[in-house]
Amino acid sequence: MTEAAAGHPAVVLIGPPAAGKSRVGKRVARILGLPVIDTDAVVAAEHGPIPEIFAAHGEAHFRALERAAVAEALERQAVVSLGGGAVLDAETQAQLEGLPVVLLSATPEAVAARLAKGSRPLSQSIEAWSALVEQRRPIYERLAAATWETSTRPIDRIAEEIAAWASARGTAAGGSA
């Protein structure tokens, strides 16, 4: 029985906001024939839009909601996409040990256009995003078993490579790479 079949994620995607975790996660899940769990989407579905949670209750409240969503997601056989700051939680870091964690990274130039499309509470500008990435980089790099750069390569190709990587590690339950 593989790790994924035992109730652990086939792949966990981490990385800064706008690195492509949600988009890549959906494609990897489709290739592997698994569900995708986007923890930001789970929090938003259960508690409302993330910017509104930040505005009404603050970051600490959001992080508590996020922590619960992450803990539940990491118990499932799925492709799990974590919010950019989820890795700041010490319990989450401990839970990620030994799991197939993939860091998605992107350049500030690539992210600038992506940030313009949405509302990200802690990344209102490319300068804020860059500072956030530099602060979190040591955690991201320590937790990651592998890294993919998403700035200029086709998302479908990146997803195929990640699915193949997960299959080769023996963590993917099914599908083709």
Residue pairs with C-beta under 8 A, 6 or more apart in sequence:
2 170
2 171
2 172
2 173
3 99
3 100
3 170
3 171
4 10
4 34
4 77
4 171
4 172
4 173
5 77
5 173
6 77
7 75
7 76
7 77
8 74
8 75
8 77
8 99
8 171
9 73
9 74
9 76
9 77
9 78
9 79
9 80
9 99
9 100
9 171
10 28
10 32
10 34
10 77
10 78
10 79
10 100
10 166
10 171
10 172
10 173
11 25
11 28
11 32
11 79
11 80
11 100
11 102
11 162
11 163
11 166
11 171
11 172
12 74
12 80
12 81
12 82
12 96
12 99
12 100
12 101
12 102
13 21
13 24
13 25
13 28
13 79
13 80
13 81
13 82
13 102
13 104
14 21
14 82
14 84
14 86
14 87
14 96
14 101
14 102
14 103
14 104
14 140
14 143
14 144
15 21
15 84
15 103
15 104
15 105
15 106
15 140
16 84
16 105
16 106
16 111
16 123
16 129
16 132
16 133
16 136
16 140
17 83
17 84
17 111
17 115
17 120
17 122
17 123
17 129
17 132
18 106
18 111
18 114
18 115
18 118
18 120
18 123
18 129
19 84
19 104
19 105
19 106
19 111
19 150
20 104
20 106
20 114
20 150
20 155
20 158
21 38
21 81
21 82
21 84
21 104
22 38
22 40
22 41
22 81
23 155
24 81
24 104
24 148
24 150
24 155
24 158
24 159
24 162
25 36
25 38
25 79
25 80
25 81
26 36
27 155
27 156
27 159
28 36
28 79
28 159
28 162
28 163
28 166
29 35
29 36
29 78
29 79
30 159
31 159
31 160
31 163
31 175
31 176
31 177
32 79
32 163
32 166
32 167
32 172
32 173
32 174
32 175
32 177
33 173
33 174
33 175
34 77
34 78
34 79
34 172
34 173
34 174
34 175
35 76
35 77
35 78
35 79
36 78
36 79
36 80
36 81
37 73
37 76
37 78
37 79
37 80
37 81
38 81
39 66
39 69
39 70
39 73
39 80
39 81
39 82
39 83
39 86
40 50
40 66
40 81
40 83
42 69
42 72
42 73
43 50
43 53
43 62
43 65
43 66
43 69
43 83
44 50
46 65
46 69
47 53
47 65
49 119
50 62
50 121
51 119
51 120
51 121
53 61
53 62
53 65
54 62
54 121
55 121
59 121
59 122
63 85
63 88
63 89
66 83
66 85
66 86
66 89
67 86
67 89
67 91
67 92
70 80
70 82
70 86
70 89
70 92
70 95
71 91
71 92
71 95
73 80
73 82
74 80
74 95
74 96
74 99
77 173
82 92
84 122
84 123
84 132
84 136
85 122
85 136
86 92
87 93
87 96
87 136
87 139
87 140
87 143
88 136
88 139
93 139
93 143
96 143
100 145
100 146
100 165
100 166
100 169
100 171
101 143
101 144
101 145
101 146
102 144
102 145
102 146
102 147
102 148
102 162
102 165
103 140
103 141
103 143
103 144
103 146
103 147
103 148
104 147
104 148
104 149
104 150
104 158
105 140
105 147
105 148
105 149
105 150
105 151
106 114
106 149
106 150
106 151
107 149
107 151
108 126
108 129
108 130
109 151
110 150
110 151
110 152
111 126
111 129
112 126
115 123
115 125
115 126
115 129
122 128
122 132
123 129
123 132
141 147
145 169
146 162
146 165
148 158
148 161
148 162
150 158
160 177
163 172
163 175
163 177
164 177
166 172
166 177
167 175
167 177
168 177
